[in-house]
Amino acid sequence: MQNVTCVELRIPFKAISEDAFAQLKSAFDALGGSEESDVLTGEAAHVAWFEVSDNQEEQYLRLKTAAQVLGVHEQDIHITTLSDDWATAWQDHWTAMPIGKSLCVRPSFCEALPDRAIDVVLDPGQAFGTGTHPTTYLCLEAIEDYCTKQPPQSLLDMGAGSGLLAIAAGKMGAKDIVCIDYDPLSVEACKVNADINDVSLSSILGDTPATRTFELVVANILFQPLLDMAQPLAASVEKHLILSGILDSQVEALIAAYQDQGLSHARTRLKEEWAVVEFIR
């Protein structure tokens, strides 16, 4: 008989927001989590793992009910009890991801892509951001385009999560990198991932932008927080701003909010129903 070690909760990206899934993880003391894409279908999902309760039936019901309270439909809630090989079995769903013209983002257990000049190693973990979500993908493309012309002499990653955006920029030559996130787990994950990739940066706990200015500012968060911090975030921009975490239906409102702060709309990138909006000063 196999030794049961973990309960897995899996919900498609389309069915729950990033913040709502983070609430679920926190409420039930998740052991960890990640964002994963099925290599066959391309469907992305939020995934979290929990210790097995003495009463698994009750545990399943509580997880299911909590997800439904957050607006998730029953058919989108997938709960599984994993056996003792779970810690390595999930790795089968991951491959190295080519992004843009030169980037490769991969877990450490995947081989690098030989035709990619910039190799970013980032293991899936509790902090958000492993390149599989369309907003992360679009942000990396935008950062690559900027760095290809001239790597920024300073960069702020607001809501940095795993630090992926900042680390990729660092590997493309960005300097004086500051990452800010309100989650202590993200702050630590950012430091660890930066060390793995030999990128120098400062990872800071906080929920407001730094009071100084940066040549390039990136923020892959959500629509409402981006609106709420429009004034201080725009004030931190020296030359270029990249915003994401928004739906294409929210683009016009976001553009208006940041134009009101003195920035000019430069470009909008779309992937599926998601968008990245770029501004210049």
Buried (B, 14 or more C-beta within 10 A) or exposed (E): EEEEBBBBBBBBBEBBBBBBBBBBBEEBEBBBBBBBBEEEEEEBBBBBBBEEBEEEEEBBEBBBEBBEEBEBEEEBBBBEBBEEEBEEEBEEBBEBBBBBEBBBBBBEEBEEBEEBEBBBBBBBBBBBBBBBBBBBBBBBBBBBBBBEEEBBBBBBBBBBBBBBBBBBBBBBEBBBBBBBBEBEBBBBBBBBBBEBBEBEBBBEEEEEBBEEBBBBBBBBBBBEBBBBBBEBBBBBBBBBBBBBBBBBEBBEEBBEBBBEBEBEBEEBBEBBEBBBBBBEB
